Amino acid sequence: MAETDQPPPPSDQLAAMSLTDAVEKHAFSDRVLIRSIVGRPDGGAGLAGQKVRAGGWVKTGREQGKGTFAFLELNDGSCPANLQVIVDAGVAVLNKLVATGTCVVVDGLLKVPPEGTRQKIELRVEKVVSVGEVDPAKYPIPKTKLTLEFLRDHLHLRSRTNTIAALARIRNALAFATHSFFQEHNFLYVHTPIITTSDCEGAGEMFQVTTLISESEKIEKELIKNPPPSEADIEAARQLVSERGEAVKQLKAAKASKSDITASVAELNRAKENLSKLEERSKLKPGIPKKDGKIDYTQDFFARQAFLTVSGQLQVETYACAVSNVYTFGPTFRAEQSHTSRHLAEFWMVEPEIAFADLQDDMKCAEAYVKYMCNWLLDKCLDDMEFMAKSYDKGCIDRLKMVASTPFVRITYTEAVELLEEAVKGGKKFENEVKWGIDLASEHERYLTEVKFQKPVIVYNYPKGIKAFYMRLNDDLKTVAAMDVLVPKVGELIGGSQREERYDVIRERISEMGLPLEPYEWYLDLRRFGTVKHCGFGLGFERMILFATGIDNIRDVIPFPRYPGRADL
């Protein structure tokens, strides 16, 4: 008997298995999840003797015993661990199964492997149900170690790698944790628009949404194919309308038959319709429509300028000022020519808004939310976090534990600058100058959280000149009630503020920043009618994943990264 041929447990042992030891089929498939086998506390050993159908992609495969059987490491994405599968040559053609990337569905018997092997359970195949073959010479994702940079050129296949699959599960867990946290604290989930006419940040780095260009191209092609009518064509059509009209008059004057008059009127109407079409086509001009030398946005799809949103905050405030506690979680966009490892053109934001709350409440909520996510990963995604610790960042699990259990330090912006100035006096060199009034750079933030305090830090009360118009002006008239949550590894994770609820003050702030009042009239209405103290923040979702996993580049923690020069798929 081969070393893998272990006899199944006796029938009485199988009968004694509790219901909890019965392997559970997927609710909407004819297979079992690999996680439901190998993810058990006993590694799946308690399922020995059961017949199952499993499907997945081959991570690694090899023929053994001079081609008499093959080992396959099968993974279906449900967990980082693989299921070891053994196939005899009499069951299938082995060389069609062993290539990395091959998709197989198999029926077989779960068995306990020989002592001393790493696996707690293996699947002995009785039938190969289906095979999605791979040509190893052409498959771009071999089992050799690949760089994350290389994988960005193969977005459609990179999720088959251990790293990207683990990041997908971690991302999924953090999204679930986000909804769980806010739902548990009585927040209402609101879907804010992706297309907006408001610039929340006031920076102007927005993607424009327009159909003017495509419509212009369509017209240009149409005019080349069917040139516009000449003035002579239009004049001839006018003349025909005049003639047809005169003919109708004469028939009526002569008291002609009703059928003759009806036929003549029909000819007149056709002539008028033709003239109308010619006049309409003559108005078609190549290029984008303009009025008074400027682009005429009244001809655009929304009859005004529109953009992809940079934040859902302004819109979600309308609901906070009606139903109290709300949050939005969706994609946001910045047309910023940045090629750093921390920036994307499309990224996801979590933005809660709390009515009847001030900056202190905002900081409490932000701290509780971050800790909740850290605990969630430790409780529900530990196997993937262990993979990240082994492969990328040995300290990532300890960092999660530290943040989850440590009170966040709170210091004012002024205190933060003083600490940084002391560090400079002590010999610390920063690339960016330290002085009151600057927007803290990533190196400053990371110094505070990684070196000075070695824990998360909340910096609050920033200079008004570097913050958005909607942040509440403090009594010193120099700072606003803004706060940033800084964490090790990434620096700023959350930015938030108490919102300016006073009508006169926010109107003045909009004017101060040189923004037009008209697009914000609706926002000012929230202050005109039933104004309320409220606050909120935004968490960059991809930055949270960077912080949790230790991955260095933000392009690797979003399924389909968009950045300057790249928008694949």
NUFIGU-575720 format. One line per 4 residues: number of its first residue (from 1); for each residue x, y, z of C-alpha. Coordinates in steps of 0.2 Angstrom, whole numbers, plus 5000, padded with zeros to 4 digits. Layout:
! residues N
NUM> X:Y:Z  ...
! end
This chain:
! residues 569
1> 5000:5000:5000  5007:5017:4995  5011:5029:5010  4996:5040:5005
5> 4984:5025:5005  4977:5026:5023  4962:5015:5027  4946:5025:5030
9> 4939:5025:5048  4928:5010:5052  4910:5013:5049  4906:5014:5067
13> 4918:5028:5069  4910:5037:5054  4893:5034:5062  4899:5042:5079
17> 4904:5058:5070  4894:5073:5077  4884:5084:5065  4897:5097:5068
21> 4909:5086:5059  4899:5085:5043  4908:5095:5030  4896:5109:5024
25> 4893:5112:5005  4893:5129:4998  4875:5136:4998  4875:5140:4980
29> 4887:5127:4972  4890:5109:4972  4907:5109:4981  4913:5113:4998
33> 4924:5127:5002  4942:5123:5005  4942:5134:5021  4928:5123:5028
37> 4940:5108:5027  4957:5115:5032  4951:5130:5042  4945:5120:5056
41> 4954:5119:5073  4959:5101:5069  4965:5106:5052  4951:5095:5044
45> 4957:5079:5052  4939:5076:5060  4932:5075:5042  4942:5060:5037
49> 4931:5047:5029  4919:5059:5021  4917:5061:5002  4917:5079:4995
53> 4918:5089:4979  4932:5102:4979  4937:5115:4966  4951:5127:4965
57> 4966:5132:4956  4983:5123:4956  4996:5132:4966  5009:5119:4963
61> 5008:5101:4956  5020:5087:4953  5020:5070:4947  5027:5057:4958
65> 5030:5038:4959  5037:5038:4941  5021:5046:4935  5009:5034:4944
69> 5001:5048:4954  5002:5067:4957  5001:5079:4971  4991:5095:4969
73> 4990:5110:4981  4973:5117:4977  4966:5134:4983  4949:5141:4980
77> 4952:5158:4987  4942:5155:5003  4958:5155:5014  4977:5156:5012
81> 4979:5137:5016  4979:5125:5002  4971:5107:5001  4982:5093:4996
85> 4975:5083:4983  4981:5066:4977  4977:5060:4959  4981:5042:4953
89> 4986:5040:4934  4972:5029:4932  4959:5042:4937  4965:5056:4925
93> 4979:5062:4913  4991:5069:4926  5001:5081:4915  4985:5091:4911
97> 4982:5094:4930  4999:5099:4937  5003:5115:4929  5001:5130:4940
101> 4985:5140:4937  4975:5125:4931  4957:5124:4937  4951:5108:4943
105> 4935:5101:4951  4937:5084:4959  4927:5071:4969  4936:5061:4982
109> 4938:5054:4999  4946:5065:5014  4959:5055:5022  4972:5058:5036
113> 4990:5058:5029  5004:5048:5036  5012:5055:5053  5025:5068:5051
117> 5017:5077:5036  5013:5095:5037  4995:5092:5031  4981:5087:5044
121> 4970:5081:5029  4971:5076:5011  4959:5072:4997  4961:5056:4988
125> 4953:5059:4971  4940:5046:4964  4934:5057:4949  4940:5072:4940
129> 4924:5082:4936  4932:5096:4925  4948:5104:4921  4953:5121:4915
133> 4970:5118:4907  4984:5130:4907  4999:5131:4894  5014:5133:4906
137> 5024:5141:4892  5011:5155:4890  5004:5157:4908  5011:5174:4915
141> 5009:5169:4934  5021:5155:4937  5024:5148:4955  5040:5157:4956
145> 5041:5172:4968  5035:5188:4958  5036:5206:4963  5021:5216:4966
149> 5027:5228:4953  5027:5214:4940  5009:5209:4945  5002:5227:4942
153> 5005:5223:4923  4994:5208:4925  4979:5214:4935  4967:5202:4928
157> 4977:5187:4934  4986:5194:4950  4972:5189:4961  4977:5171:4959
161> 4993:5175:4969  4994:5171:4988  4997:5190:4992  4984:5198:4982
165> 4971:5185:4987  4976:5188:5005  4974:5207:5003  4957:5204:4995
169> 4951:5195:5010  4958:5208:5022  4950:5222:5012  4934:5212:5013
173> 4935:5210:5032  4939:5228:5034  4924:5233:5024  4913:5221:5034
177> 4920:5228:5050  4916:5246:5044  4898:5242:5041  4897:5232:5058
181> 4905:5246:5068  4893:5260:5062  4878:5249:5061  4881:5244:5079
185> 4882:5263:5084  4866:5267:5076  4873:5276:5060  4863:5276:5044
189> 4872:5271:5028  4869:5284:5015  4874:5282:4996  4881:5299:4991
193> 4883:5304:4972  4899:5300:4962  4895:5314:4950  4895:5331:4959
197> 4895:5349:4955  4904:5354:4972  4922:5354:4975  4923:5348:4993
201> 4942:5351:4996  4943:5367:4986  4959:5361:4977  4952:5360:4960
205> 4960:5343:4957  4944:5335:4950  4940:5324:4935  4927:5332:4924
209> 4912:5323:4918  4907:5328:4901  4899:5322:4885  4904:5338:4875
213> 4920:5329:4868  4912:5313:4862  4897:5323:4855  4909:5335:4846
217> 4918:5320:4839  4902:5312:4833  4897:5328:4824  4914:5330:4816
221> 4912:5312:4809  4895:5315:4803  4899:5331:4794  4914:5322:4785
225> 4902:5308:4780  4887:5320:4776  4893:5338:4773  4881:5352:4779
229> 4870:5359:4766  4875:5374:4756  4866:5391:4757  4860:5387:4739
233> 4852:5370:4745  4843:5379:4759  4837:5393:4747  4831:5380:4735
237> 4821:5371:4749  4814:5388:4754  4808:5391:4736  4800:5374:4736
241> 4790:5378:4752  4785:5394:4744  4779:5386:4728  4770:5372:4738
245> 4761:5385:4748  4756:5395:4733  4749:5379:4725  4738:5375:4741
249> 4732:5393:4740  4727:5391:4722  4718:5375:4724  4708:5382:4739
253> 4703:5398:4729  4698:5387:4714  4687:5376:4726  4696:5360:4721
257> 4691:5343:4727  4695:5339:4745  4707:5325:4740  4717:5337:4729
261> 4719:5350:4742  4724:5336:4755  4737:5329:4743  4744:5347:4740
265> 4745:5351:4759  4754:5334:4762  4767:5340:4749  4769:5357:4757
269> 4772:5348:4774  4785:5337:4767  4794:5352:4760  4793:5361:4776
273> 4800:5346:4785  4814:5345:4773  4818:5363:4775  4818:5361:4794
277> 4831:5347:4793  4842:5356:4781  4842:5372:4793  4846:5361:4808
281> 4860:5352:4799  4867:5369:4794  4869:5374:4812  4880:5359:4815
285> 4898:5366:4818  4914:5355:4822  4922:5357:4839  4916:5360:4857
289> 4901:5373:4858  4906:5390:4864  4897:5405:4870  4905:5422:4872
293> 4922:5414:4869  4920:5401:4883  4914:5383:4883  4895:5382:4883
297> 4891:5370:4897  4872:5373:4894  4875:5361:4880  4883:5347:4891
301> 4874:5332:4898  4870:5340:4915  4868:5358:4907  4882:5363:4919
305> 4900:5358:4924  4900:5342:4933  4915:5332:4941  4919:5315:4949
309> 4917:5317:4968  4933:5320:4979  4922:5317:4994  4905:5312:4999
313> 4906:5323:5015  4896:5338:5009  4881:5328:5003  4881:5316:5018
317> 4880:5332:5029  4862:5335:5022  4857:5318:5030  4866:5321:5046
321> 4856:5337:5048  4840:5327:5047  4843:5310:5054  4858:5313:5065
325> 4871:5299:5063  4876:5294:5045  4890:5287:5035  4895:5285:5017
329> 4908:5272:5010  4912:5273:4992  4925:5278:4978  4932:5295:4977
333> 4943:5303:4964  4958:5315:4963  4965:5321:4947  4982:5324:4955
337> 4998:5321:4945  5006:5311:4960  5017:5296:4957  5020:5292:4976
341> 5017:5275:4985  5003:5284:4995  4992:5291:4981  4979:5284:4969
345> 4967:5293:4957  4953:5282:4962  4952:5277:4980  4939:5273:4993
349> 4933:5283:5008  4924:5280:5024  4915:5296:5030  4904:5296:5045
353> 4895:5312:5050  4888:5315:5068  4875:5328:5073  4874:5336:5090
357> 4893:5332:5092  4909:5342:5093  4928:5339:5090  4930:5329:5106
361> 4916:5317:5100  4924:5316:5083  4941:5310:5090  4932:5297:5101
365> 4923:5290:5087  4938:5289:5075  4949:5281:5089  4935:5268:5093
369> 4933:5264:5074  4951:5261:5071  4953:5250:5086  4937:5240:5081
373> 4945:5237:5064  4961:5231:5072  4952:5219:5083  4941:5213:5069
377> 4957:5208:5059  4964:5199:5074  4948:5190:5077  4942:5185:5060
381> 4957:5187:5048  4971:5180:5058  4977:5167:5045  4979:5181:5032
385> 4987:5192:5044  5000:5178:5049  5003:5176:5030  5007:5195:5029
389> 5018:5194:5044  5028:5180:5037  5029:5187:5019  5030:5206:5021
393> 5030:5214:5038  5035:5204:5054  5028:5217:5065  5010:5219:5057
397> 5001:5209:5070  5010:5217:5085  5006:5234:5077  4987:5229:5076
401> 4987:5223:5094  4996:5239:5100  4984:5250:5092  4969:5240:5097
405> 4974:5241:5116  4983:5258:5117  4974:5275:5121  4978:5287:5107
409> 4989:5302:5112  4981:5319:5109  4991:5335:5105  4987:5351:5097
413> 4995:5356:5081  5005:5370:5090  5012:5356:5102  5016:5345:5088
417> 5026:5359:5079  5035:5362:5095  5040:5344:5097  5046:5343:5079
421> 5056:5359:5082  5064:5352:5097  5068:5336:5087  5077:5347:5074
425> 5087:5356:5087  5092:5339:5094  5099:5335:5076  5084:5327:5068
429> 5084:5331:5049  5068:5333:5040  5067:5336:5021  5052:5348:5024
433> 5055:5363:5035  5046:5364:5051  5037:5380:5056  5020:5385:5062
437> 5008:5386:5048  5014:5372:5037  5004:5357:5033  5013:5342:5042
441> 5022:5331:5029  5021:5312:5030  5039:5312:5038  5033:5323:5052
445> 5018:5313:5055  5028:5297:5056  5041:5304:5067  5027:5309:5080
449> 5019:5292:5079  5034:5280:5076  5048:5289:5086  5041:5302:5098
453> 5026:5292:5105  5027:5275:5097  5008:5274:5097  4994:5282:5087
457> 4993:5301:5089  4978:5313:5086  4984:5331:5081  4970:5344:5082
461> 4967:5363:5080  4976:5366:5064  4979:5383:5056  4964:5389:5046
465> 4975:5393:5031  4979:5375:5027  4961:5368:5030  4945:5368:5021
469> 4932:5381:5022  4919:5370:5031  4929:5367:5047  4924:5377:5062
473> 4934:5392:5066  4941:5392:5084  4939:5407:5096  4957:5412:5092
477> 4952:5415:5074  4969:5407:5069  4965:5389:5070  4950:5378:5066
481> 4943:5363:5075  4951:5350:5064  4960:5334:5069  4971:5321:5060
485> 4973:5303:5067  4991:5298:5064  4997:5280:5065  5013:5270:5063
489> 5018:5265:5045  5007:5277:5035  5006:5293:5045  4989:5301:5042
493> 4975:5289:5042  4960:5300:5046  4956:5318:5043  4941:5326:5051
497> 4934:5341:5059  4919:5349:5068  4909:5358:5054  4906:5376:5054
501> 4888:5378:5059  4887:5397:5060  4880:5404:5043  4889:5421:5044
505> 4905:5413:5048  4905:5399:5034  4899:5412:5021  4914:5422:5025
509> 4926:5407:5025  4920:5403:5007  4923:5420:5001  4940:5421:5010
513> 4945:5406:5000  4940:5413:4983  4926:5400:4980  4910:5405:4971
517> 4895:5406:4983  4882:5399:4970  4887:5381:4970  4887:5381:4989
521> 4870:5389:4992  4862:5372:4996  4876:5369:5009  4873:5386:5016
525> 4854:5382:5018  4859:5369:5031  4865:5383:5041  4851:5395:5037
529> 4837:5382:5041  4838:5373:5058  4857:5373:5060  4865:5360:5071
533> 4882:5357:5079  4890:5342:5069  4906:5334:5065  4914:5320:5055
537> 4929:5313:5047  4936:5303:5032  4946:5287:5033  4956:5283:5017
541> 4952:5264:5016  4967:5259:5006  4978:5268:5019  4970:5257:5033
545> 4975:5242:5023  4993:5248:5021  4994:5251:5040  4986:5234:5044
549> 4997:5223:5032  5013:5232:5030  5012:5233:5011  5022:5247:5005
553> 5013:5253:4989  4995:5258:4989  4993:5252:4971  4994:5234:4978
557> 4980:5235:4990  4966:5240:4979  4959:5228:4966  4961:5239:4951
561> 4973:5253:4954  4971:5270:4944  4985:5282:4944  4993:5294:4932
565> 4996:5285:4915  4987:5269:4921  4969:5264:4921  4969:5245:4915
569> 4954:5235:4913
! end
